[in-house]
């Protein structure tokens, strides 16, 4: 049986700023773009969260909630250096690491022999060692698979160590709110609640054909999650074919709404991921939209730089495919070589329901 660890730094960018400037520790701070440039919050510390500030919120709104908020422009080069130090500590436990961003990763510790193979002791060592060497606090979850490990690391943040042993999986999922399941955003949770499905126990009672009829291919995923099934392996990064980010909204939004704060947020995250991978040259840029009826479309174009203006233009074209409110948007770049210098717009439509 697998033994998976999910490690997640607590408010990473803000944590680096507070580490380097201790005077910031007890005041509300946020890392993000300038309000006059329609910037968004990348992350904030816990004193700021008491005012209702959170990531993806516009900087202007954050300052209205907390006028004395200390707003800091992101310094990705410094964050990458700290991230590299933390990933190096992870390597001392296992080489099987799947980074998800600068501040979180999955670790496969199934065959690790440290601390007599105890996941709890390994997690405790990892938390103590990361803080000792970098001054950054991490939350760690340990479980038999990836989705449960990620839920565990977020269970009682910040500074948490939470273990879900195999014998406790069924009872844990029974009481788990459906909103905690990966891929279940607010819209999907609302649809489940309308079916009187509020937790894992109720979801497990749903028949597979009914879930597929209501949620398409995601219905099969829900069926598996309700039974604690997640067969995904920790993928050690090798050759990457694309870099992308996406966001599922709390409520359906219009195209114009999506092109304001949400697009700025996605651009910020995409830039961070591109830089983390050494700023590789892109051969195509692409956008993704999932509409309120769960249909999806992707539009990509070669010969374009990953700029806000280009992504905005692609969203205009992609949205015309169905011209409906949006529940998800994504942006990315393709790293594969172009075919004979073609400069044509390529696209594919996925009209199957998904979530």
Buried (B, 14 or more C-beta within 10 A) or exposed (E): EBBBBBBBBBBBBBBBBBBEEEEBBEBBBBBBBEBEEBBBBBBBBEBBBEBEBBBBBBBBBBBEBBEEBBBBEBBBEEBBEBBEEBBEBBEEBBEBBBBEBBBBBBBBBBEBEBBEEBBBEBBBBBBEBBEEEBBBBBBBBBBBBBBBBBBBBBBEBBEBBBBBEBEEBEEBBBEBEBBBBEBBBBBBBEBBBEBEBBBBBBBBEBEEEEBBEBBBEBBEBBBEBBEBEBEEBBEEEEEEEEBBBBBBBEEBBEBEBBBBBBBBBBBBBBBBBBBBEEEEEBBBBBBBBBBBEBBBBBBBBBBBEBEBEBBBBBBEBBBEBBEBBBBBBBBBBBBEEEEEEEEEBBBEEEEEBBB
